[in-house]
């Protein structure tokens, strides 16, 4: 139930206060039997239960209404005592005490207005027991001290005050809390049997008449009979029925006592204690029954949800005892292994998974081989959890058939291999076209050297023939290395100094550069820096970049005809190489797709040189990019790993 302590309109608050005051005063006037003067104490105080219920349901801010109601009720019960300030003592004590009890219940004790827990009953009874006792002692002591009543009357008066207020709370506050949850209990009341309810009411009236209505029978000896209908109602209708039953019994007992012409407070107090014992017992019994019923309902719902989850789970869920015998299995297990569910019960897990071993070893999922009923095998993923806190100790195994996943992995592997082969075939096609580009200059040099040898023979045949042989070897090495790279993706790494690498790439180009009046400048890092690279691939990249730079300068009308090749040490053991030219720069029309295959501005170019160069640099873990030069032209940069960096990387792995 949602608490009613929200901010209500002023007229609603006033209406609640007025209704409470009228009800409180009316109940106090109706129960003025066997009143103890000058204390104004009555043995029956249903108004006490009404007061505590008001403060719990609507909040402790309604204490002024309680103070006014207590003042009016006290005046009607005792008149104007002497001295007059005693008229305020009872309202002050009751108001302060009940407000404190309500604040304690709603605050530290966590009392819930739904009143559906056993701890709420315990809290209410304990707080009421101590709170009413403290109020009784303070109030009676003050009046006893002022009026100088005999000391022998102090203890009986405290007892009657205390028991009257306590039984008023125990008997009436739970009923009012239940009624405050009226929308929630209407559904339960509709399921009550009218015949059973009438029978229960009749039994209560009959037992009351037998207990206190027969003058020739001692009522104290038969008072236990009242527990029969109370137990019946509590067991059948839990807290709702118990609170109504207690209220009916209390009313019947009050009426019976009034008509029994009893004399003396002791007799009435004995009836009060017996009624208090019945009320507390009935409340505790009803709440235990209610919590037990709620627990059973929750357990059934939990079992139903768990059964639905297990039955619809796509994975096999198997319950295994300590011997490795299957005690339960879901339908997915039967489908996966080909057995009927009944047949699986009692089988050993080794019949299904020979590799399973002790199930306690499989807290982390692992793969193993599983066997179906027809003898076929399939890969399975097994994970096991252990039950805790109960006996016997069981293991819950979840088995997942990963055959489909394995098939997909194999298909993906095959497709990946096929893609790799296709990529290498494409690269091979690019290489075939690139070979024309790369072998053009060495073959031209061979042709020129051969012609010169014919013209100059026999003047210097040996020197020219040596050059022919050297260039032919270089061309053959380029073809062999590139063919190996594009066929298997492997590179033949070797240690070589950066100076030797750059010079080896530029030497064959110096004569062509001189014929075009192009100056080749190199600026290499100081010291001997060794690289661990595929020499032929890197020389091919440098050769391609320098050749492009020379072609750009040759096609431009410029007096500054220079190509700069530099190599600097970068951070983390890398060397950055740059090739800069003084040509016209990169055309904006091709800048974005400069490294794409077949992208070229040359009339006779293949557009594969830069694409192939980037592929080979990236195979070394580097990167190739281009940018415009500061003074014009274009600068190509790429990174190469030093031998130290490669060694550290291998050691780390």
DRENTOR-570067 format. One record per residue (C-alpha): residue in three letters; z, y, x. Coordinates in steps of 0.02 Angstrom, whole numbers, plus 32768, in hexadecimal, padded with zeros to 4 digits. Layout:
% DRENTOR-570067
ALAZYX;...
//
This chain:
% DRENTOR-570067
UNK800080008000;UNK7FD880AE803D;UNK80768117804E;UNK808F81987FC5;UNK80D782138042;UNK803882798048;UNK8031832E801C;UNK803983337F5E;UNK802283CE7EF2;UNK80BE84337ECD;UNK80BF840A7E13;UNK80B283517E3A;UNK8145835B7EB2;UNK81AB83B57E2E;UNK817D83337DAC;UNK81B282A47E1F;UNK825782FC7E42;UNK827D831B7D8A;UNK825582677D58;UNK82C382277DE4;UNK835682977DB6;UNK835082657CFF;UNK834281AC7D2B;UNK83CF81B67DAA;UNK8446820E7D32;UNK841981997CA2;UNK843780FC7D0A;UNK84DE81427D49;UNK851581697C97;UNK84E280BB7C58;UNK854980627CDF;UNK85EF80BD7CCC;UNK8652801F7CAC;UNK86F77FFE7D05;UNK86ED80A77D5B;UNK877380CA7DDD;UNK87BE81787DCB;UNK87D181F47E1C;UNK874781AC7E8B;UNK86C581997E01;UNK869180F17E49;UNK863380767DD8;UNK86137FBE7E00;UNK85597FC57DD4;UNK84EA80467E2C;UNK843180277E08;UNK841D80E27E27;UNK843F80BD7EE0;UNK83A6804E7EE8;UNK834080D37E8F;UNK837881577F0C;UNK834980F27FA7;UNK82A280C17F59;UNK827A81787F37;UNK829981A97FED;UNK823581148030;UNK819D81287FBF;UNK818F81E67FB6;UNK81E582178058;UNK828D825A8090;UNK8257830A8062;UNK828B82E07FB0;UNK834382E47FE2;UNK836383837F7B;UNK833683237EDD;UNK83B4829C7F0E;UNK843A83207F2E;UNK8420836F7E83;UNK841F82C67E2B;UNK84BE828D7E85;UNK851683317E5B;UNK84EC83267DA1;UNK8518826D7D98;UNK85BE828B7DF1;UNK85EB83197D7B;UNK85C782AF7CE1;UNK862E821F7D27;UNK86C9827B7D66;UNK86C483297D1D;UNK870483B67D8B;UNK8785836E7E03;UNK880F83D07E58;UNK87ED841B7ED3;UNK873B84467E97;UNK86E8842C7F42;UNK86FD83717F26;UNK867183827EA8;UNK85FA839A7F3B;UNK864183107FA9;UNK85EE827C7F53;UNK854082CC7F46;UNK854883027FFD;UNK858082568039;UNK84FF81F97FD0;UNK847182707FFB;UNK8493826E80B6;UNK84B081B380BC;UNK841681818059;UNK83A681FD80B3;UNK83E181B68159;UNK83C28103811F;UNK8311812E80E6;UNK82EA81898189;UNK832C80F681EF;UNK82C38079818D;UNK822280DF8192;UNK823A81138247;UNK827D809F82CE;UNK828180028262;UNK81CB8010822C;UNK81ED7FE68175;UNK814B7FCD8112;UNK813E8004805E;UNK80D37F6D8038;UNK81767F0B804B;UNK811B7E6C807A;UNK81787E358117;UNK821A7DD98131;UNK824E7E5B81B2;UNK82427EE1812A;UNK82BF7E8280BF;UNK83337E6C8154;UNK83267F258181;UNK83477F5D80CD;UNK83DF7EEC80B6;UNK842B7F168160;UNK84127FD28151;UNK84537FD1809E;UNK84EA7F6880D1;UNK851F7FDD815D;UNK84E88080810B;UNK854280668066;UNK85DD802A80C1;UNK85E280C7812B;UNK85C881378092;UNK865280DC8035;UNK86CF80EF80C3;UNK86AC81A880DD;UNK86AD81D58024;UNK874681707FF2;UNK87A781A7808C;UNK8787825F8065;UNK87BD82527FAF;UNK884F81E17FDC;UNK888A8261805B;UNK887B82F67FE3;UNK88C982A27F4A;UNK894A823F7FAE;UNK8928819F7F4E;UNK898B81037F7D;UNK895180AD801C;UNK894580087FBE;UNK88B4804E7F58;UNK884B80817FEE;UNK88027FD7801D;UNK87DB7F9B7F6A;UNK878B80437F42;UNK871F803E7FDF;UNK86EC7F8D7FB4;UNK86B87FB87F02;UNK865980547F3B;UNK86017FF37FC4;UNK85D47F587F60;UNK859B7FBF7ECB;UNK851F80257F32;UNK84E97F907F9C;UNK84C17F227F07;UNK84657FB57EB7;UNK83F47FC07F50;UNK83DA7F057F6A;UNK83B67EE57EB1;UNK834D7F7E7E85;UNK82F87FC97F1F;UNK828A7F2E7F3D;UNK82577F317E85;UNK82277FE87E8D;UNK81C57FCD7F2F;UNK81677F3F7EDC;UNK81417FAD7E45;UNK810580377EBB;UNK80807FBA7EF3;UNK804B7F9E7E40;UNK7F8E7F9A7E5F;UNK7FA87F117EE0;UNK80157EA37E70;UNK7FAF7EB37DD1;UNK7F377E2E7E0F;UNK7FC67DB77E32;UNK80177DD47D88;UNK7F767DA47D30;UNK7F817CF77D7E;UNK80307CD87D3E;UNK80427C577CB7;UNK808E7CA57C1A;UNK80DE7C017BEA;UNK812F7BEC7C93;UNK816A7CA27C95;UNK81B77C8F7BE8;UNK820B7BEE7C1F;UNK82527C3F7CBA;UNK82967CD37C56;UNK82E47C5D7BD8;UNK83387BF87C60;UNK83817C967CAF;UNK83CA7CCC7C06;UNK840C7C1D7BE5;UNK84607C0E7C8E;UNK84AD7CBC7C7B;UNK84F47C8B7BD1;UNK85397BE97C17;UNK85827C427CAF;UNK85D87CD87C60;UNK85C17CC57BA5;UNK86317C2E7B87;UNK86E67C637B83;UNK87297BB27B9B;UNK86C97B977C3F;UNK86FA7BE57CE5;UNK86637C527D12;UNK86857C4C7DCC;UNK866D7B907DD2;UNK85C57B997D79;UNK85807C357DCC;UNK851A7BC97E43;UNK84AE7B987DAE;UNK845A7C437DB8;UNK840A7C0D7E5C;UNK83A07B8E7DFD;UNK832F7C087D9E;UNK832F7C827E2F;UNK82F37BFB7EA7;UNK82717BC17E29;UNK822A7C707E15;UNK82307C977ECF;UNK81D37BF67EFB;UNK814E7C127E76;UNK81327CCE7E79;UNK817C7D037F22;UNK81B87DB77F31;UNK816E7DFC7E90;UNK81C17D7B7E23;UNK82627D807E88;UNK827C7E3B7E71;UNK82607E2F7DB5;UNK82D37D987DAC;UNK835E7DF27E0A;UNK834F7E8A7D97;UNK83597E1E7CFA;UNK83ED7DBE7D40;UNK84477E5F7D6E;UNK842D7EAB7CC2;UNK84677E0B7C6F;UNK84FF7E027CDE;UNK852F7EB77CB9;UNK851E7E9B7BFF;UNK85827DF97C0A;UNK860E7E4C7C6C;UNK86187EDF7BF3;UNK86287E697B5E;UNK86A07DF37BB4;UNK872D7E717BA5;UNK875D7E597C5B;UNK87ED7EBE7C9C;UNK880A7EE87D52;UNK87937F1E7DDC;UNK87AF7E7E7E3E;UNK87587E147DBB;UNK86C37E8A7DB5;UNK86B97E907E73;UNK86AF7DD37E7A;UNK861B7DD87E04;UNK85CD7E5D7E73;UNK85DD7DF27F0F;UNK85927D5C7EB6;UNK85017DC67E78;UNK84E87E0E7F26;UNK84E27D607F71;UNK84617D287EF0;UNK83F67DC37F0A;UNK83F37DB87FC8;UNK83D17CFD7FC5;UNK83467D117F46;UNK82F47D9E7FAA;UNK82F77D3C804C;UNK82B67C9F7FF8;UNK822B7CFD7F9F;UNK81F37D55803E;UNK81F47CB280A1;UNK818A7C638019;UNK81157CF98017;UNK80FE7CF980D3;UNK80E57C3D80D5;UNK80627C4B804B;UNK800B7CDA80A7;UNK800F7C768149;UNK7FC07BE080F2;UNK7F3A7C4D80A5;UNK7F177C9D814E;UNK7F127BF1819F;UNK7E987BB1811C;UNK7E2A7C4A8135;UNK7E347C3681F1;UNK7E0A7B7D81E4;UNK7D7B7BA5816F;UNK7D357C2881E5;UNK7D4B7BB8827B;UNK7CF87B278220;UNK7C667B9581EF;UNK7C537BD582A1;UNK7C5C7B2882ED;UNK7BE77ADD826B;UNK7B627B638282;UNK7B727B75833F;UNK7ACF7B488397;UNK7B2E7AFF842B;UNK7B8A7A5A842E;UNK7C477A708418;UNK7CAA79D48443;UNK7D6779BA843B;UNK7DA4794184C1;UNK7E4F78F384D9;UNK7EA478D38580;UNK7E4D782B8594;UNK7DA1787A8586;UNK7D84783484D7;UNK7D2B789D8455;UNK7D9B78C483C0;UNK7D2979438368;UNK7C7779818375;UNK7C0E79FF8317;UNK7B6179DE82CA;UNK7B0A7A2D835F;UNK7B5179A383CD;UNK7B05791F835D;UNK7A5C79768363;UNK7A61798E841F;UNK7A9278DB844D;UNK7A3F787F83BD;UNK7ADE782D8379;UNK7B2B783C82CE;UNK7BCB78A282CE;UNK7C33780C8298;UNK7BEC77A68327;UNK7C1D782B83A7;UNK7CD678228378;UNK7D2B77AA83EE;UNK7CA277AA8471;UNK7CC777D58525;UNK7C7E7875856A;UNK7C39781085FB;UNK7BC477BA8580;UNK7B7478638560;UNK7B8C78B78609;UNK7BAB783B8697;UNK7BC978C88714;UNK7C52791B86AF;UNK7CEC78DA870C;UNK7D97792486DF;UNK7D7679AC865F;UNK7DFA7A1D86AB;UNK7D847A3A873D;UNK7D027A9086CF;UNK7D597B3386A6;UNK7CBE7B8D86EA;UNK7C177B62869D;UNK7BAB7AEC8702;UNK7B0E7A8786E8;UNK7B0879CA86E0;UNK7A9D793D869E;UNK7AB4790385E9;UNK7A7478668593;UNK7A36785684E0;UNK7A4977BB8475;UNK79967786849B;UNK79BC778B8556;UNK795C782B857B;UNK79AC78A985EF;UNK79B8796485DE;UNK7A0C79EF8643;UNK7AAA7A3485F3;UNK7B1F7AC48618;UNK7BD67A958600;UNK7C707B0485F1;UNK7D1D7AC685C2;UNK7DB97B1D8580;UNK7E667AD2856B;UNK7ED57AE584D2;UNK7F7A7B3B84F4;UNK80267B3684A6;UNK800F7A978443;UNK801379DB8451;UNK7FB07974846E;UNK7F5079CE84F7;UNK7E9779D884CA;UNK7DFB7A1A851E;UNK7D727A7884C4;UNK7CCA7A5B8518;UNK7C317AC484F1;UNK7B8E7A708522;UNK7AEB7AD18521;UNK7A427A7D8530;UNK79E67AE485B3;UNK79457A8085AF;UNK78E77B0F855E;UNK792B7B8A85DD;UNK78F97B16866C;UNK78497B068622;UNK783B7BC28616;UNK78787BD586CA;UNK77F77B578705;UNK776F7BAF86A2;UNK77A37C5786E6;UNK77A67C108796;UNK76F87BC88780;UNK76B87C6A8737;UNK77087CCD87C3;UNK76B57C5E8844;UNK76117C7287E8;UNK76287D2E87E6;UNK764E7D2C889F;UNK75B17CC988BF;UNK754E7D408853;UNK75977DD488AF;UNK75697D878954;UNK74B97D658914;UNK74A97E1988DF;UNK74EF7E4F8986;UNK74757DDC89DB;UNK73E97E31897D;UNK742D7ED889B4;UNK743B7E968A65;UNK73877E5A8A63;UNK734D7F088A32;UNK73C77F568AAD;UNK73867EEE8B3C;UNK72E27F4A8B2F;UNK73427FEB8B3F;UNK73B27FB28BCD;UNK732F7F558C32;UNK72AF7FE08C26;UNK72E8803F8CC1;UNK730A7FAB8D35;UNK72637F5C8D07;UNK720C80028D20;UNK725E800F8DC9;UNK72257F5F8DF5;UNK71747F8C8DC2;UNK7176802C8E28;UNK71BE7FD58EC0;UNK71397F508EB3;UNK70AC7FD18EAB;UNK70F4802E8F3D;UNK70FB7F8D8F9E;UNK70437F738F7D;UNK701780228FB5;UNK70858022904E;UNK706E7F6E9086;UNK70887F3B9109;UNK70E57FD9913C;UNK718F7FB390F1;UNK71837F199083;UNK72307ED690A8;UNK72927F70906C;UNK722F7F818FCB;UNK72387EC98FA6;UNK72F57ECE8FBC;UNK72FF7F568F38;UNK728F7EF18EC6;UNK73017E5B8EDB;UNK73A07EC28EBE;UNK73607F118E1E;UNK73217E6A8DDE;UNK73CD7E1E8DFC;UNK741D7EAD8D9F;UNK73AA7E978D0A;UNK73CD7DDB8D06;UNK74897DF98D0F;UNK74827E748C7E;UNK74237DFA8C12;UNK74987D6A8C3C;UNK753A7DC98C20;UNK75037E188B7D;UNK74C27D748B3C;UNK756A7D228B61;UNK75CC7DAF8B0F;UNK756A7DAE8A6D;UNK75667CF08A64;UNK76217CCD8A7A;UNK76767D778A78;UNK76BE7D558B26;UNK76BC7DCC8BB7;UNK76C27D9F8C70;UNK774D7E0F8CAF;UNK77587E3A8D66;UNK77BB7EB48DCF;UNK77527F468E0C;UNK777A7FF58E44;UNK774680858DD6;UNK76E180D38E63;UNK768080338E83;UNK765F801E8DC9;UNK761D80CF8DB0;UNK75B580CF8E4E;UNK756C80268E24;UNK753280688D7C;UNK74EC810C8DC1;UNK749280D08E60;UNK73FA80898E05;UNK73E9812C8DA5;UNK73F181A98E33;UNK733A819D8E61;UNK730381B58DAB;UNK737A82498D9D;UNK733482988E3A;UNK728282898DF8;UNK72B982E98D5C;UNK731A83698DC3;UNK73BE83318D75;UNK745C83348DDD;UNK74DB82A78DC9;UNK758D82DF8DEF;UNK7625826D8DF4;UNK76DE82998DF5;UNK774E82038E04;UNK780C81F78E03;UNK786181FA8EAC;UNK789B81568EF4;UNK785B80A88EDB;UNK7864807C8E22;UNK78377FCB8DF4;UNK77F57F9C8D4A;UNK77F37EF18CFA;UNK77507EF58C97;UNK76AA7EA08C82;UNK764A7EFD8D09;UNK759D7EE28CC0;UNK75D17F1C8C12;UNK76247FBA8C50;UNK75947FE08CC8;UNK751F7FC98C34;UNK758580468BCE;UNK758680C68C5B;UNK74CD80A78C7A;UNK74A780C28BC2;UNK750F81618BB3;UNK74C881AD8C53;UNK7417817C8C1F;UNK742F81D28B76;UNK7470826D8BD0;UNK73D982708C43;UNK7363825B8BAF;UNK73B982EB8B55;UNK73A9835D8BED;UNK72F583298C0D;UNK72C483598B5C;UNK731784038B67;UNK72D884A28BB7;UNK736E84CC8C23;UNK738884FB8CD6;UNK743584AD8CE5;UNK740A83F48CED;UNK74A983968D16;UNK750382F88CDF;UNK75BE82EB8D06;UNK761482428D0D;UNK76D3824C8D1B;UNK776281CE8D1A;UNK781682068D04;UNK78B981A88CF3;UNK78F781B08C40;UNK79A481848C01;UNK79E880D38BEF;UNK797980898C76;UNK78CE80B48C30;UNK783C810C8C84;UNK77D181868C22;UNK771C81928C56;UNK76AC82208C1E;UNK75F182408C27;UNK75C082F68C09;UNK751583468C0B;UNK74CC83F58C01;UNK744E83C88B7B;UNK743884148ACE;UNK74C883B18A81;UNK74CE833C89EB;UNK746883668952;UNK74D6838288B7;UNK746083138855;UNK7491827A88BC;UNK754382A788F4;UNK759B8245886A;UNK753781A58886;UNK752281B38941;UNK756881068966;UNK751380AC88D6;UNK748880318903;UNK73D880788900;UNK7417812C88FB;UNK73AE818D897C;UNK735482318997;UNK72DD81EC8A19;UNK722A81CA89E6;UNK722981268A46;UNK72E480FE8A3B;UNK732C806289E7;UNK73D180B189B1;UNK7434801D89F3;UNK7476805C8A99;UNK750F80B88A58;UNK7538803389D6;UNK75347FAD8A5C;UNK759980198AD3;UNK762480358A53;UNK762B7F798A2F;UNK76437F518AE7;UNK76C67FD98B03;UNK77287FA08A69;UNK77237EED8AAA;UNK778C7F308B3C;UNK78087F7D8AC2;UNK77C5802C8AE0;UNK776E80AF8A77;UNK76CA810E8A8C;UNK76AD81B88A3D;UNK764782558A56;UNK7669830F8A4C;UNK761183B18A73;UNK762983F78B20;UNK7683849A8B40;UNK75EB84E98B93;UNK756D848E8B28;UNK752383E18B2F;UNK757D83418AFF;UNK761182E28B48;UNK762D82288B2B;UNK76DC81E38B4E;UNK771C81318B57;UNK77BA80DA8B92;UNK77C780478C0A;UNK78637FE08C31;UNK78A67FD78CE1;UNK78D47F308D2D;UNK798E7F628D26;UNK79857F7F8C6A;UNK79317ED88C4D;UNK79B17E7D8CB8;UNK7A437ECB8C59;UNK79F37EA08BB3;UNK79DD7DEB8BE5;UNK7A907DE08C24;UNK7AD27E2A8B81;UNK7A767DA88B1D;
//
